[in-house]
Amino acid sequence: MSKYLTLVVFFSLAAVTACESGKNSPLGFSLPKGDAEAGKATFVALGCNACHSTPDIKELKGAAPGDIAVSLGGKVGRVKTYADLVTSVINPSHRISKANPPEMVMIDGKSRMANYNSVMTVEQLTDVVTYLQPHYELRAYPQTMYRGYHL
């Protein structure tokens, strides 16, 4: 029993200390929900559709250097959270989609997406993210059928 208790305490402490709770912790950070219609207008006004398309806004062909065409939305294997989308806009090199060839979306290992942090207001950011989020749909994983184990 002593070994078991020691392991439980060890793993509990490891789990608690693994979560960053210092001054750089994201705990407590939250942006307000934006306006989807304003986000759609901002998406076009900032020229996001020069490289991106959504189900209701088509990409402007020939408007981007190298004709980048990255579709946003659709069925995805994991939930696209509000935080995922905010991070994708303010730090596009954080996670780069593998849906497109690397040479199309990266230069020297970083995203080709321009940095909009000094161009976009926080209100515009929240509006664009609120506009984009409903375009993502969680794709159901196919059920594995094991012979002899299902009815």
C-alpha positions in Angstrom: 0.0 0.0 0.0 2.9 2.3 0.7 4.3 2.0 -2.8 0.8 2.7 -4.2 0.4 5.8 -2.1 3.8 7.1 -3.0 3.0 6.6 -6.7 -0.3 8.4 -6.4 1.4 11.4 -4.6 4.2 11.5 -7.1 1.9 11.5 -10.2 -0.4 14.0 -8.5 2.4 16.4 -7.9 3.8 15.9 -11.4 0.3 16.7 -12.8 0.0 19.9 -10.7 3.4 21.2 -11.5 3.1 20.4 -15.2 0.4 23.0 -15.5 2.0 26.5 -15.8 0.6 28.7 -13.1 3.3 31.4 -13.0 3.1 34.9 -14.4 3.1 33.6 -18.0 0.1 31.3 -17.4 -2.8 31.7 -19.8 -5.2 31.1 -16.9 -7.8 33.8 -16.7 -7.2 35.1 -20.2 -10.4 35.5 -22.2 -11.5 37.6 -25.1 -15.1 38.6 -25.6 -17.2 37.0 -28.3 -17.2 39.1 -31.4 -19.8 39.8 -34.1 -19.7 37.3 -37.0 -21.1 39.7 -39.6 -18.5 42.3 -38.7 -15.9 39.5 -38.8 -17.0 38.6 -42.4 -16.6 42.2 -43.4 -13.2 42.5 -41.7 -12.1 39.3 -43.4 -12.7 40.9 -46.8 -11.5 44.4 -45.8 -8.2 43.2 -44.5 -7.7 41.1 -47.7 -7.7 37.7 -45.9 -9.5 36.3 -48.9 -6.3 37.0 -51.0 -5.0 33.7 -49.6 -7.9 32.1 -47.8 -11.4 31.1 -48.7 -14.3 30.2 -46.5 -17.5 28.4 -47.6 -19.2 31.8 -48.2 -16.2 33.9 -49.3 -14.1 32.7 -52.2 -10.4 33.4 -52.5 -9.4 36.2 -54.9 -7.5 34.4 -57.7 -4.2 35.9 -58.6 -4.3 38.4 -55.7 -1.6 36.7 -53.6 2.0 36.2 -54.4 2.5 32.6 -55.4 -1.3 32.1 -55.6 -1.7 30.7 -52.1 -5.0 29.1 -51.6 -5.8 27.9 -48.0 -9.4 26.9 -47.4 -10.7 27.7 -43.9 -13.4 25.6 -42.3 -14.7 22.2 -43.2 -14.5 18.9 -41.4 -11.6 18.6 -38.9 -10.4 15.8 -36.7 -10.3 17.9 -33.5 -12.4 20.8 -32.2 -11.2 24.2 -33.4 -11.5 26.2 -30.3 -11.8 30.0 -30.0 -8.2 30.0 -28.6 -6.9 27.9 -31.5 -8.2 30.4 -34.0 -7.0 33.4 -32.1 -3.6 31.9 -31.9 -3.6 31.1 -35.6 -4.3 34.7 -36.4 -1.8 36.4 -34.0 0.9 33.7 -34.3 0.4 31.9 -37.6 3.7 29.9 -37.3 2.5 28.3 -34.0 0.9 25.4 -35.8 0.9 25.1 -39.6 -1.7 22.9 -41.2 -0.4 19.8 -43.0 -3.4 20.0 -45.4 -1.2 22.0 -47.9 2.3 21.4 -49.3 4.9 23.0 -47.0 6.4 25.1 -49.9 2.9 26.6 -50.4 2.4 27.8 -46.9 5.9 28.2 -45.4 9.1 30.2 -46.0 12.2 29.2 -44.1 10.1 27.0 -41.7 7.7 29.9 -40.8 4.1 30.6 -42.0 3.8 32.8 -45.1 0.9 34.5 -43.5 1.6 38.2 -42.8 1.6 39.4 -39.2 -1.6 41.4 -38.6 -0.9 42.2 -35.0 -0.2 45.9 -35.6 -2.9 46.2 -38.3 -5.9 44.5 -36.7 -7.7 45.8 -33.6 -8.7 43.4 -30.8 -12.3 44.0 -31.8 -11.6 43.0 -35.4 -9.7 39.9 -34.2 -12.6 38.8 -32.0 -15.0 39.4 -34.9 -13.0 37.4 -37.4 -12.6 34.5 -35.0 -16.3 34.6 -34.2 -17.0 34.5 -38.0 -14.6 31.7 -38.7 -15.4 29.3 -35.8 -18.8 28.0 -37.0 -17.3 27.0 -40.4 -15.4 24.2 -38.7 -17.2 20.9 -38.1 -15.9 18.0 -36.1 -15.5 14.9 -38.2 -16.6 11.8 -36.5 -14.0 9.0 -36.2 -14.9 5.9 -38.1 -15.8 3.1 -35.7 -13.4 0.1 -35.8 -15.3 -3.1 -36.4 -13.6 -6.1 -34.8 -14.8 -9.4 -36.0 -16.7 -11.4 -33.4 -17.0 -8.4 -31.0 -19.9 -6.5 -32.3 -23.6 -7.4 -32.5 
